[in-house]
Amino acid sequence: MARRLVERGIERLSRRQGQVIRLREIRGHSYQDVAEKLGIRLGTVKSRLHRARTELAGLIAEETGEGPVAS
């Protein structure tokens, strides 16, 4: 159930956020690998990943009825 909840949350993220989450958190690529695969700077990977994690936590909290998650 938790896996499906996370998958649904990732589907609701922007395409860019979904890409970095999938590559880093699901496939286990390094930050540098993600940057190279997407053709973006390392700092961009880190900022997108931070925003994606924050957004995903909020989406999961919303879906489970736990309310907003403090960042």
Predicted model as a PDB file, atoms N, CA, C, CB and O in Angstrom, pLDDT in the B-factor column:
MODEL        1                                                                  
ATOM      1  N   MET A   1       0.822  -1.196   0.000  1.00 75.00           N  
ATOM      2  CA  MET A   1       0.000   0.000   0.000  1.00 75.00           C  
ATOM      3  C   MET A   1       0.862   1.254   0.000  1.00 75.00           C  
ATOM      4  CB  MET A   1      -0.933   0.001   1.202  1.00 75.00           C  
ATOM      5  O   MET A   1       0.580   2.195  -0.742  1.00 75.00           O  
ATOM      6  N   ALA A   2       1.904   1.282   0.816  1.00 84.00           N  
ATOM      7  CA  ALA A   2       2.759   2.470   0.886  1.00 84.00           C  
ATOM      8  C   ALA A   2       3.423   2.728  -0.460  1.00 84.00           C  
ATOM      9  CB  ALA A   2       3.828   2.308   1.986  1.00 84.00           C  
ATOM     10  O   ALA A   2       3.533   3.875  -0.895  1.00 84.00           O  
ATOM     11  N   ARG A   3       3.863   1.668  -1.112  1.00 87.00           N  
ATOM     12  CA  ARG A   3       4.516   1.824  -2.420  1.00 87.00           C  
ATOM     13  C   ARG A   3       3.556   2.462  -3.420  1.00 87.00           C  
ATOM     14  CB  ARG A   3       5.010   0.456  -2.953  1.00 87.00           C  
ATOM     15  O   ARG A   3       3.937   3.371  -4.157  1.00 87.00           O  
ATOM     16  N   ARG A   4       2.323   1.993  -3.444  1.00 91.00           N  
ATOM     17  CA  ARG A   4       1.324   2.546  -4.375  1.00 91.00           C  
ATOM     18  C   ARG A   4       1.030   4.003  -4.043  1.00 91.00           C  
ATOM     19  CB  ARG A   4       0.019   1.720  -4.330  1.00 91.00           C  
ATOM     20  O   ARG A   4       0.839   4.818  -4.946  1.00 91.00           O  
ATOM     21  N   LEU A   5       0.993   4.328  -2.786  1.00 90.00           N  
ATOM     22  CA  LEU A   5       0.763   5.705  -2.353  1.00 90.00           C  
ATOM     23  C   LEU A   5       1.879   6.613  -2.863  1.00 90.00           C  
ATOM     24  CB  LEU A   5       0.667   5.783  -0.815  1.00 90.00           C  
ATOM     25  O   LEU A   5       1.614   7.710  -3.354  1.00 90.00           O  
ATOM     26  N   VAL A   6       3.108   6.165  -2.749  1.00 90.00           N  
ATOM     27  CA  VAL A   6       4.258   6.931  -3.243  1.00 90.00           C  
ATOM     28  C   VAL A   6       4.195   7.048  -4.765  1.00 90.00           C  
ATOM     29  CB  VAL A   6       5.590   6.266  -2.807  1.00 90.00           C  
ATOM     30  O   VAL A   6       4.445   8.122  -5.311  1.00 90.00           O  
ATOM     31  N   GLU A   7       3.869   5.968  -5.444  1.00 92.00           N  
ATOM     32  CA  GLU A   7       3.768   5.990  -6.907  1.00 92.00           C  
ATOM     33  C   GLU A   7       2.705   6.982  -7.372  1.00 92.00           C  
ATOM     34  CB  GLU A   7       3.445   4.587  -7.441  1.00 92.00           C  
ATOM     35  O   GLU A   7       2.921   7.730  -8.325  1.00 92.00           O  
ATOM     36  N   ARG A   8       1.564   6.984  -6.699  1.00 93.00           N  
ATOM     37  CA  ARG A   8       0.507   7.942  -7.055  1.00 93.00           C  
ATOM     38  C   ARG A   8       0.981   9.369  -6.818  1.00 93.00           C  
ATOM     39  CB  ARG A   8      -0.779   7.667  -6.243  1.00 93.00           C  
ATOM     40  O   ARG A   8       0.689  10.262  -7.613  1.00 93.00           O  
ATOM     41  N   GLY A   9       1.707   9.586  -5.732  1.00 93.00           N  
ATOM     42  CA  GLY A   9       2.240  10.917  -5.459  1.00 93.00           C  
ATOM     43  C   GLY A   9       3.219  11.361  -6.523  1.00 93.00           C  
ATOM     44  O   GLY A   9       3.177  12.506  -6.973  1.00 93.00           O  
ATOM     45  N   ILE A  10       4.101  10.463  -6.930  1.00 95.00           N  
ATOM     46  CA  ILE A  10       5.085  10.794  -7.969  1.00 95.00           C  
ATOM     47  C   ILE A  10       4.386  11.133  -9.278  1.00 95.00           C  
ATOM     48  CB  ILE A  10       6.071   9.625  -8.180  1.00 95.00           C  
ATOM     49  O   ILE A  10       4.814  12.036  -9.998  1.00 95.00           O  
ATOM     50  N   GLU A  11       3.327  10.423  -9.584  1.00 95.00           N  
ATOM     51  CA  GLU A  11       2.568  10.703 -10.807  1.00 95.00           C  
ATOM     52  C   GLU A  11       1.987  12.110 -10.805  1.00 95.00           C  
ATOM     53  CB  GLU A  11       1.448   9.687 -10.975  1.00 95.00           C  
ATOM     54  O   GLU A  11       1.770  12.689 -11.869  1.00 95.00           O  
ATOM     55  N   ARG A  12       1.735  12.662  -9.640  1.00 95.00           N  
ATOM     56  CA  ARG A  12       1.152  14.000  -9.529  1.00 95.00           C  
ATOM     57  C   ARG A  12       2.205  15.103  -9.551  1.00 95.00           C  
ATOM     58  CB  ARG A  12       0.339  14.103  -8.258  1.00 95.00           C  
ATOM     59  O   ARG A  12       1.860  16.278  -9.668  1.00 95.00           O  
ATOM     60  N   LEU A  13       3.474  14.747  -9.440  1.00 96.00           N  
ATOM     61  CA  LEU A  13       4.536  15.742  -9.502  1.00 96.00           C  
ATOM     62  C   LEU A  13       4.706  16.232 -10.938  1.00 96.00           C  
ATOM     63  CB  LEU A  13       5.862  15.160  -8.965  1.00 96.00           C  
ATOM     64  O   LEU A  13       4.224  15.605 -11.882  1.00 96.00           O  
ATOM     65  N   SER A  14       5.397  17.358 -11.086  1.00 96.00           N  
ATOM     66  CA  SER A  14       5.722  17.817 -12.432  1.00 96.00           C  
ATOM     67  C   SER A  14       6.642  16.784 -13.085  1.00 96.00           C  
ATOM     68  CB  SER A  14       6.393  19.234 -12.401  1.00 96.00           C  
ATOM     69  O   SER A  14       7.248  15.964 -12.397  1.00 96.00           O  
ATOM     70  N   ARG A  15       6.742  16.829 -14.397  1.00 96.00           N  
ATOM     71  CA  ARG A  15       7.599  15.895 -15.124  1.00 96.00           C  
ATOM     72  C   ARG A  15       9.039  15.989 -14.622  1.00 96.00           C  
ATOM     73  CB  ARG A  15       7.541  16.175 -16.638  1.00 96.00           C  
ATOM     74  O   ARG A  15       9.682  14.963 -14.401  1.00 96.00           O  
ATOM     75  N   ARG A  16       9.542  17.188 -14.443  1.00 96.00           N  
ATOM     76  CA  ARG A  16      10.918  17.389 -13.994  1.00 96.00           C  
ATOM     77  C   ARG A  16      11.148  16.819 -12.596  1.00 96.00           C  
ATOM     78  CB  ARG A  16      11.263  18.871 -14.011  1.00 96.00           C  
ATOM     79  O   ARG A  16      12.158  16.163 -12.343  1.00 96.00           O  
ATOM     80  N   GLN A  17      10.208  17.073 -11.700  1.00 97.00           N  
ATOM     81  CA  GLN A  17      10.341  16.554 -10.340  1.00 97.00           C  
ATOM     82  C   GLN A  17      10.250  15.034 -10.339  1.00 97.00           C  
ATOM     83  CB  GLN A  17       9.262  17.153  -9.423  1.00 97.00           C  
ATOM     84  O   GLN A  17      11.006  14.364  -9.636  1.00 97.00           O  
ATOM     85  N   GLY A  18       9.340  14.497 -11.112  1.00 96.00           N  
ATOM     86  CA  GLY A  18       9.188  13.052 -11.198  1.00 96.00           C  
ATOM     87  C   GLY A  18      10.450  12.376 -11.718  1.00 96.00           C  
ATOM     88  O   GLY A  18      10.835  11.308 -11.242  1.00 96.00           O  
ATOM     89  N   GLN A  19      11.090  13.008 -12.701  1.00 97.00           N  
ATOM     90  CA  GLN A  19      12.323  12.448 -13.250  1.00 97.00           C  
ATOM     91  C   GLN A  19      13.407  12.322 -12.183  1.00 97.00           C  
ATOM     92  CB  GLN A  19      12.826  13.310 -14.401  1.00 97.00           C  
ATOM     93  O   GLN A  19      14.022  11.265 -12.045  1.00 97.00           O  
ATOM     94  N   VAL A  20      13.645  13.399 -11.425  1.00 98.00           N  
ATOM     95  CA  VAL A  20      14.735  13.340 -10.445  1.00 98.00           C  
ATOM     96  C   VAL A  20      14.412  12.380  -9.311  1.00 98.00           C  
ATOM     97  CB  VAL A  20      15.019  14.732  -9.881  1.00 98.00           C  
ATOM     98  O   VAL A  20      15.301  11.675  -8.832  1.00 98.00           O  
ATOM     99  N   ILE A  21      13.162  12.339  -8.874  1.00 97.00           N  
ATOM    100  CA  ILE A  21      12.772  11.405  -7.815  1.00 97.00           C  
ATOM    101  C   ILE A  21      12.972   9.964  -8.278  1.00 97.00           C  
ATOM    102  CB  ILE A  21      11.300  11.635  -7.398  1.00 97.00           C  
ATOM    103  O   ILE A  21      13.539   9.145  -7.554  1.00 97.00           O  
ATOM    104  N   ARG A  22      12.508   9.662  -9.479  1.00 97.00           N  
ATOM    105  CA  ARG A  22      12.638   8.291  -9.978  1.00 97.00           C  
ATOM    106  C   ARG A  22      14.102   7.872 -10.118  1.00 97.00           C  
ATOM    107  CB  ARG A  22      11.931   8.154 -11.323  1.00 97.00           C  
ATOM    108  O   ARG A  22      14.488   6.781  -9.699  1.00 97.00           O  
ATOM    109  N   LEU A  23      14.905   8.747 -10.708  1.00 98.00           N  
ATOM    110  CA  LEU A  23      16.308   8.400 -10.919  1.00 98.00           C  
ATOM    111  C   LEU A  23      17.077   8.276  -9.609  1.00 98.00           C  
ATOM    112  CB  LEU A  23      16.969   9.436 -11.801  1.00 98.00           C  
ATOM    113  O   LEU A  23      17.855   7.339  -9.432  1.00 98.00           O  
ATOM    114  N   ARG A  24      16.868   9.203  -8.702  1.00 97.00           N  
ATOM    115  CA  ARG A  24      17.647   9.220  -7.461  1.00 97.00           C  
ATOM    116  C   ARG A  24      17.099   8.253  -6.417  1.00 97.00           C  
ATOM    117  CB  ARG A  24      17.676  10.623  -6.887  1.00 97.00           C  
ATOM    118  O   ARG A  24      17.840   7.420  -5.895  1.00 97.00           O  
ATOM    119  N   GLU A  25      15.825   8.355  -6.113  1.00 94.00           N  
ATOM    120  CA  GLU A  25      15.250   7.612  -4.988  1.00 94.00           C  
ATOM    121  C   GLU A  25      14.816   6.188  -5.348  1.00 94.00           C  
ATOM    122  CB  GLU A  25      14.069   8.364  -4.445  1.00 94.00           C  
ATOM    123  O   GLU A  25      14.905   5.284  -4.518  1.00 94.00           O  
ATOM    124  N   ILE A  26      14.353   5.991  -6.564  1.00 93.00           N  
ATOM    125  CA  ILE A  26      13.864   4.670  -6.933  1.00 93.00           C  
ATOM    126  C   ILE A  26      14.959   3.846  -7.603  1.00 93.00           C  
ATOM    127  CB  ILE A  26      12.658   4.791  -7.858  1.00 93.00           C  
ATOM    128  O   ILE A  26      15.155   2.677  -7.271  1.00 93.00           O  
ATOM    129  N   ARG A  27      15.665   4.455  -8.539  1.00 96.00           N  
ATOM    130  CA  ARG A  27      16.719   3.718  -9.250  1.00 96.00           C  
ATOM    131  C   ARG A  27      18.078   3.798  -8.568  1.00 96.00           C  
ATOM    132  CB  ARG A  27      16.842   4.238 -10.655  1.00 96.00           C  
ATOM    133  O   ARG A  27      18.984   3.036  -8.905  1.00 96.00           O  
ATOM    134  N   GLY A  28      18.231   4.713  -7.614  1.00 97.00           N  
ATOM    135  CA  GLY A  28      19.451   4.778  -6.824  1.00 97.00           C  
ATOM    136  C   GLY A  28      20.656   5.424  -7.485  1.00 97.00           C  
ATOM    137  O   GLY A  28      21.787   5.196  -7.058  1.00 97.00           O  
ATOM    138  N   HIS A  29      20.435   6.226  -8.517  1.00 98.00           N  
ATOM    139  CA  HIS A  29      21.541   6.905  -9.176  1.00 98.00           C  
ATOM    140  C   HIS A  29      22.121   7.992  -8.275  1.00 98.00           C  
ATOM    141  CB  HIS A  29      21.082   7.506 -10.508  1.00 98.00           C  
ATOM    142  O   HIS A  29      21.417   8.564  -7.444  1.00 98.00           O  
ATOM    143  N   SER A  30      23.399   8.266  -8.448  1.00 98.00           N  
ATOM    144  CA  SER A  30      24.039   9.357  -7.703  1.00 98.00           C  
ATOM    145  C   SER A  30      23.522  10.694  -8.237  1.00 98.00           C  
ATOM    146  CB  SER A  30      25.603   9.278  -7.821  1.00 98.00           C  
ATOM    147  O   SER A  30      22.940  10.763  -9.320  1.00 98.00           O  
ATOM    148  N   TYR A  31      23.742  11.744  -7.464  1.00 98.00           N  
ATOM    149  CA  TYR A  31      23.350  13.075  -7.915  1.00 98.00           C  
ATOM    150  C   TYR A  31      24.030  13.391  -9.248  1.00 98.00           C  
ATOM    151  CB  TYR A  31      23.711  14.143  -6.851  1.00 98.00           C  
ATOM    152  O   TYR A  31      23.401  13.918 -10.165  1.00 98.00           O  
ATOM    153  N   GLN A  32      25.307  13.068  -9.345  1.00 98.00           N  
ATOM    154  CA  GLN A  32      26.059  13.334 -10.573  1.00 98.00           C  
ATOM    155  C   GLN A  32      25.492  12.555 -11.752  1.00 98.00           C  
ATOM    156  CB  GLN A  32      27.535  12.985 -10.381  1.00 98.00           C  
ATOM    157  O   GLN A  32      25.375  13.095 -12.852  1.00 98.00           O  
ATOM    158  N   ASP A  33      25.139  11.291 -11.535  1.00 98.00           N  
ATOM    159  CA  ASP A  33      24.529  10.488 -12.598  1.00 98.00           C  
ATOM    160  C   ASP A  33      23.210  11.101 -13.068  1.00 98.00           C  
ATOM    161  CB  ASP A  33      24.296   9.052 -12.113  1.00 98.00           C  
ATOM    162  O   ASP A  33      22.937  11.150 -14.267  1.00 98.00           O  
ATOM    163  N   VAL A  34      22.405  11.562 -12.133  1.00 98.00           N  
ATOM    164  CA  VAL A  34      21.129  12.182 -12.481  1.00 98.00           C  
ATOM    165  C   VAL A  34      21.378  13.424 -13.334  1.00 98.00           C  
ATOM    166  CB  VAL A  34      20.325  12.547 -11.203  1.00 98.00           C  
ATOM    167  O   VAL A  34      20.714  13.634 -14.349  1.00 98.00           O  
ATOM    168  N   ALA A  35      22.341  14.244 -12.912  1.00 98.00           N  
ATOM    169  CA  ALA A  35      22.676  15.456 -13.665  1.00 98.00           C  
ATOM    170  C   ALA A  35      23.088  15.118 -15.094  1.00 98.00           C  
ATOM    171  CB  ALA A  35      23.801  16.229 -12.964  1.00 98.00           C  
ATOM    172  O   ALA A  35      22.640  15.757 -16.046  1.00 98.00           O  
ATOM    173  N   GLU A  36      23.940  14.114 -15.233  1.00 98.00           N  
ATOM    174  CA  GLU A  36      24.408  13.720 -16.558  1.00 98.00           C  
ATOM    175  C   GLU A  36      23.282  13.146 -17.410  1.00 98.00           C  
ATOM    176  CB  GLU A  36      25.531  12.706 -16.435  1.00 98.00           C  
ATOM    177  O   GLU A  36      23.170  13.474 -18.591  1.00 98.00           O  
ATOM    178  N   LYS A  37      22.457  12.299 -16.827  1.00 97.00           N  
ATOM    179  CA  LYS A  37      21.358  11.680 -17.573  1.00 97.00           C  
ATOM    180  C   LYS A  37      20.347  12.718 -18.066  1.00 97.00           C  
ATOM    181  CB  LYS A  37      20.651  10.644 -16.700  1.00 97.00           C  
ATOM    182  O   LYS A  37      19.796  12.593 -19.160  1.00 97.00           O  
ATOM    183  N   LEU A  38      20.110  13.750 -17.237  1.00 97.00           N  
ATOM    184  CA  LEU A  38      19.123  14.762 -17.597  1.00 97.00           C  
ATOM    185  C   LEU A  38      19.738  15.970 -18.297  1.00 97.00           C  
ATOM    186  CB  LEU A  38      18.390  15.215 -16.364  1.00 97.00           C  
ATOM    187  O   LEU A  38      19.017  16.833 -18.797  1.00 97.00           O  
ATOM    188  N   GLY A  39      21.064  16.032 -18.334  1.00 98.00           N  
ATOM    189  CA  GLY A  39      21.733  17.156 -18.985  1.00 98.00           C  
ATOM    190  C   GLY A  39      21.555  18.466 -18.247  1.00 98.00           C  
ATOM    191  O   GLY A  39      21.425  19.525 -18.862  1.00 98.00           O  
ATOM    192  N   ILE A  40      21.548  18.392 -16.922  1.00 98.00           N  
ATOM    193  CA  ILE A  40      21.390  19.587 -16.096  1.00 98.00           C  
ATOM    194  C   ILE A  40      22.523  19.661 -15.080  1.00 98.00           C  
ATOM    195  CB  ILE A  40      20.017  19.586 -15.380  1.00 98.00           C  
ATOM    196  O   ILE A  40      23.253  18.691 -14.881  1.00 98.00           O  
ATOM    197  N   ARG A  41      22.661  20.801 -14.451  1.00 98.00           N  
ATOM    198  CA  ARG A  41      23.716  21.008 -13.462  1.00 98.00           C  
ATOM    199  C   ARG A  41      23.398  20.275 -12.162  1.00 98.00           C  
ATOM    200  CB  ARG A  41      23.908  22.505 -13.191  1.00 98.00           C  
ATOM    201  O   ARG A  41      22.240  20.009 -11.840  1.00 98.00           O  
ATOM    202  N   LEU A  42      24.452  19.961 -11.432  1.00 98.00           N  
ATOM    203  CA  LEU A  42      24.322  19.267 -10.154  1.00 98.00           C  
ATOM    204  C   LEU A  42      23.446  20.062  -9.177  1.00 98.00           C  
ATOM    205  CB  LEU A  42      25.709  19.021  -9.542  1.00 98.00           C  
ATOM    206  O   LEU A  42      22.595  19.489  -8.497  1.00 98.00           O  
ATOM    207  N   GLY A  43      23.655  21.361  -9.111  1.00 98.00           N  
ATOM    208  CA  GLY A  43      22.840  22.205  -8.230  1.00 98.00           C  
ATOM    209  C   GLY A  43      21.374  22.168  -8.595  1.00 98.00           C  
ATOM    210  O   GLY A  43      20.510  22.235  -7.721  1.00 98.00           O  
ATOM    211  N   THR A  44      21.089  22.062  -9.873  1.00 97.00           N  
ATOM    212  CA  THR A  44      19.701  21.969 -10.339  1.00 97.00           C  
ATOM    213  C   THR A  44      19.083  20.655  -9.884  1.00 97.00           C  
ATOM    214  CB  THR A  44      19.627  22.091 -11.879  1.00 97.00           C  
ATOM    215  O   THR A  44      17.922  20.614  -9.476  1.00 97.00           O  
ATOM    216  N   VAL A  45      19.859  19.588  -9.954  1.00 98.00           N  
ATOM    217  CA  VAL A  45      19.379  18.282  -9.472  1.00 98.00           C  
ATOM    218  C   VAL A  45      19.009  18.395  -8.003  1.00 98.00           C  
ATOM    219  CB  VAL A  45      20.455  17.172  -9.680  1.00 98.00           C  
ATOM    220  O   VAL A  45      17.933  17.961  -7.591  1.00 98.00           O  
ATOM    221  N   LYS A  46      19.897  18.976  -7.220  1.00 97.00           N  
ATOM    222  CA  LYS A  46      19.662  19.070  -5.776  1.00 97.00           C  
ATOM    223  C   LYS A  46      18.439  19.922  -5.455  1.00 97.00           C  
ATOM    224  CB  LYS A  46      20.888  19.648  -5.080  1.00 97.00           C  
ATOM    225  O   LYS A  46      17.648  19.564  -4.582  1.00 97.00           O  
ATOM    226  N   SER A  47      18.275  21.040  -6.148  1.00 97.00           N  
ATOM    227  CA  SER A  47      17.122  21.891  -5.860  1.00 97.00           C  
ATOM    228  C   SER A  47      15.819  21.238  -6.314  1.00 97.00           C  
ATOM    229  CB  SER A  47      17.286  23.252  -6.536  1.00 97.00           C  
ATOM    230  O   SER A  47      14.812  21.319  -5.611  1.00 97.00           O  
ATOM    231  N   ARG A  48      15.825  20.592  -7.477  1.00 97.00           N  
ATOM    232  CA  ARG A  48      14.617  19.895  -7.940  1.00 97.00           C  
ATOM    233  C   ARG A  48      14.262  18.751  -7.013  1.00 97.00           C  
ATOM    234  CB  ARG A  48      14.808  19.370  -9.365  1.00 97.00           C  
ATOM    235  O   ARG A  48      13.089  18.513  -6.727  1.00 97.00           O  
ATOM    236  N   LEU A  49      15.276  18.047  -6.546  1.00 97.00           N  
ATOM    237  CA  LEU A  49      15.035  16.923  -5.654  1.00 97.00           C  
ATOM    238  C   LEU A  49      14.455  17.407  -4.327  1.00 97.00           C  
ATOM    239  CB  LEU A  49      16.332  16.139  -5.418  1.00 97.00           C  
ATOM    240  O   LEU A  49      13.539  16.789  -3.783  1.00 97.00           O  
ATOM    241  N   HIS A  50      14.982  18.498  -3.814  1.00 97.00           N  
ATOM    242  CA  HIS A  50      14.444  19.050  -2.562  1.00 97.00           C  
ATOM    243  C   HIS A  50      12.976  19.429  -2.736  1.00 97.00           C  
ATOM    244  CB  HIS A  50      15.265  20.284  -2.111  1.00 97.00           C  
ATOM    245  O   HIS A  50      12.132  19.082  -1.910  1.00 97.00           O  
ATOM    246  N   ARG A  51      12.686  20.140  -3.812  1.00 97.00           N  
ATOM    247  CA  ARG A  51      11.295  20.548  -4.059  1.00 97.00           C  
ATOM    248  C   ARG A  51      10.395  19.341  -4.282  1.00 97.00           C  
ATOM    249  CB  ARG A  51      11.218  21.483  -5.270  1.00 97.00           C  
ATOM    250  O   ARG A  51       9.258  19.309  -3.812  1.00 97.00           O  
ATOM    251  N   ALA A  52      10.908  18.358  -4.996  1.00 97.00           N  
ATOM    252  CA  ALA A  52      10.115  17.153  -5.269  1.00 97.00           C  
ATOM    253  C   ALA A  52       9.808  16.392  -3.985  1.00 97.00           C  
ATOM    254  CB  ALA A  52      10.853  16.238  -6.254  1.00 97.00           C  
ATOM    255  O   ALA A  52       8.682  15.936  -3.785  1.00 97.00           O  
ATOM    256  N   ARG A  53      10.799  16.254  -3.122  1.00 96.00           N  
ATOM    257  CA  ARG A  53      10.582  15.557  -1.846  1.00 96.00           C  
ATOM    258  C   ARG A  53       9.552  16.287  -0.995  1.00 96.00           C  
ATOM    259  CB  ARG A  53      11.906  15.425  -1.070  1.00 96.00           C  
ATOM    260  O   ARG A  53       8.669  15.670  -0.400  1.00 96.00           O  
ATOM    261  N   THR A  54       9.675  17.605  -0.947  1.00 96.00           N  
ATOM    262  CA  THR A  54       8.728  18.412  -0.158  1.00 96.00           C  
ATOM    263  C   THR A  54       7.316  18.275  -0.712  1.00 96.00           C  
ATOM    264  CB  THR A  54       9.151  19.901  -0.151  1.00 96.00           C  
ATOM    265  O   THR A  54       6.360  18.063   0.035  1.00 96.00           O  
ATOM    266  N   GLU A  55       7.199  18.397  -2.025  1.00 96.00           N  
ATOM    267  CA  GLU A  55       5.898  18.274  -2.684  1.00 96.00           C  
ATOM    268  C   GLU A  55       5.315  16.875  -2.482  1.00 96.00           C  
ATOM    269  CB  GLU A  55       6.026  18.583  -4.186  1.00 96.00           C  
ATOM    270  O   GLU A  55       4.133  16.728  -2.171  1.00 96.00           O  
ATOM    271  N   LEU A  56       6.137  15.868  -2.656  1.00 95.00           N  
ATOM    272  CA  LEU A  56       5.683  14.485  -2.497  1.00 95.00           C  
ATOM    273  C   LEU A  56       5.204  14.221  -1.070  1.00 95.00           C  
ATOM    274  CB  LEU A  56       6.809  13.508  -2.863  1.00 95.00           C  
ATOM    275  O   LEU A  56       4.177  13.572  -0.870  1.00 95.00           O  
ATOM    276  N   ALA A  57       5.932  14.712  -0.097  1.00 94.00           N  
ATOM    277  CA  ALA A  57       5.508  14.538   1.303  1.00 94.00           C  
ATOM    278  C   ALA A  57       4.145  15.174   1.533  1.00 94.00           C  
ATOM    279  CB  ALA A  57       6.547  15.149   2.270  1.00 94.00           C  
ATOM    280  O   ALA A  57       3.298  14.607   2.224  1.00 94.00           O  
ATOM    281  N   GLY A  58       3.934  16.350   0.956  1.00 93.00           N  
ATOM    282  CA  GLY A  58       2.644  17.026   1.088  1.00 93.00           C  
ATOM    283  C   GLY A  58       1.524  16.256   0.422  1.00 93.00           C  
ATOM    284  O   GLY A  58       0.426  16.148   0.967  1.00 93.00           O  
ATOM    285  N   LEU A  59       1.799  15.723  -0.752  1.00 92.00           N  
ATOM    286  CA  LEU A  59       0.784  14.947  -1.473  1.00 92.00           C  
ATOM    287  C   LEU A  59       0.407  13.678  -0.715  1.00 92.00           C  
ATOM    288  CB  LEU A  59       1.287  14.585  -2.871  1.00 92.00           C  
ATOM    289  O   LEU A  59      -0.766  13.311  -0.644  1.00 92.00           O  
ATOM    290  N   ILE A  60       1.401  13.021  -0.158  1.00 91.00           N  
ATOM    291  CA  ILE A  60       1.134  11.801   0.611  1.00 91.00           C  
ATOM    292  C   ILE A  60       0.350  12.130   1.873  1.00 91.00           C  
ATOM    293  CB  ILE A  60       2.451  11.086   0.973  1.00 91.00           C  
ATOM    294  O   ILE A  60      -0.596  11.425   2.225  1.00 91.00           O  
ATOM    295  N   ALA A  61       0.743  13.196   2.551  1.00 91.00           N  
ATOM    296  CA  ALA A  61       0.024  13.606   3.758  1.00 91.00           C  
ATOM    297  C   ALA A  61      -1.425  13.953   3.434  1.00 91.00           C  
ATOM    298  CB  ALA A  61       0.720  14.807   4.419  1.00 91.00           C  
ATOM    299  O   ALA A  61      -2.338  13.611   4.185  1.00 91.00           O  
ATOM    300  N   GLU A  62      -1.623  14.627   2.320  1.00 89.00           N  
ATOM    301  CA  GLU A  62      -2.967  14.998   1.877  1.00 89.00           C  
ATOM    302  C   GLU A  62      -3.811  13.747   1.618  1.00 89.00           C  
ATOM    303  CB  GLU A  62      -2.895  15.870   0.605  1.00 89.00           C  
ATOM    304  O   GLU A  62      -4.969  13.665   2.027  1.00 89.00           O  
ATOM    305  N   GLU A  63      -3.215  12.795   0.941  1.00 87.00           N  
ATOM    306  CA  GLU A  63      -3.946  11.571   0.586  1.00 87.00           C  
ATOM    307  C   GLU A  63      -4.259  10.700   1.801  1.00 87.00           C  
ATOM    308  CB  GLU A  63      -3.144  10.764  -0.420  1.00 87.00           C  
ATOM    309  O   GLU A  63      -5.289  10.026   1.832  1.00 87.00           O  
ATOM    310  N   THR A  64      -3.392  10.710   2.784  1.00 87.00           N  
ATOM    311  CA  THR A  64      -3.609   9.881   3.971  1.00 87.00           C  
ATOM    312  C   THR A  64      -4.413  10.603   5.042  1.00 87.00           C  
ATOM    313  CB  THR A  64      -2.282   9.441   4.546  1.00 87.00           C  
ATOM    314  O   THR A  64      -4.767  10.022   6.068  1.00 87.00           O  
ATOM    315  N   GLY A  65      -4.698  11.885   4.788  1.00 84.00           N  
ATOM    316  CA  GLY A  65      -5.471  12.662   5.754  1.00 84.00           C  
ATOM    317  C   GLY A  65      -4.685  13.104   6.969  1.00 84.00           C  
ATOM    318  O   GLY A  65      -5.259  13.436   8.006  1.00 84.00           O  
ATOM    319  N   GLU A  66      -3.370  13.106   6.836  1.00 77.00           N  
ATOM    320  CA  GLU A  66      -2.520  13.493   7.955  1.00 77.00           C  
ATOM    321  C   GLU A  66      -2.214  14.976   7.984  1.00 77.00           C  
ATOM    322  CB  GLU A  66      -1.242  12.726   7.909  1.00 77.00           C  
ATOM    323  O   GLU A  66      -1.514  15.443   8.882  1.00 77.00           O  
ATOM    324  N   GLY A  67      -2.720  15.720   7.030  1.00 65.00           N  
ATOM    325  CA  GLY A  67      -2.504  17.158   7.003  1.00 65.00           C  
ATOM    326  C   GLY A  67      -1.143  17.523   6.473  1.00 65.00           C  
ATOM    327  O   GLY A  67      -0.384  16.656   6.039  1.00 65.00           O  
ATOM    328  N   PRO A  68      -0.828  18.814   6.506  1.00 59.00           N  
ATOM    329  CA  PRO A  68       0.447  19.273   5.973  1.00 59.00           C  
ATOM    330  C   PRO A  68       1.636  18.761   6.779  1.00 59.00           C  
ATOM    331  CB  PRO A  68       0.471  20.779   5.931  1.00 59.00           C  
ATOM    332  O   PRO A  68       1.561  18.554   7.990  1.00 59.00           O  
ATOM    333  N   VAL A  69       2.740  18.567   6.051  1.00 54.00           N  
ATOM    334  CA  VAL A  69       3.978  18.117   6.676  1.00 54.00           C  
ATOM    335  C   VAL A  69       4.902  19.307   6.794  1.00 54.00           C  
ATOM    336  CB  VAL A  69       4.646  16.968   5.865  1.00 54.00           C  
ATOM    337  O   VAL A  69       5.127  20.016   5.814  1.00 54.00           O  
ATOM    338  N   ALA A  70       5.448  19.542   7.996  1.00 53.00           N  
ATOM    339  CA  ALA A  70       6.384  20.650   8.192  1.00 53.00           C  
ATOM    340  C   ALA A  70       7.677  20.317   7.485  1.00 53.00           C  
ATOM    341  CB  ALA A  70       6.635  20.925   9.703  1.00 53.00           C  
ATOM    342  O   ALA A  70       8.134  19.174   7.497  1.00 53.00           O  
ATOM    343  N   SER A  71       8.272  21.346   6.857  1.00 50.00           N  
ATOM    344  CA  SER A  71       9.546  21.107   6.168  1.00 50.00           C  
ATOM    345  C   SER A  71      10.704  21.689   6.923  1.00 50.00           C  
ATOM    346  CB  SER A  71       9.514  21.682   4.775  1.00 50.00           C  
ATOM    347  O   SER A  71      11.848  21.577   6.482  1.00 50.00           O  
TER     348      SER A  71                                                      
ENDMDL                                                                          
END                                                                             
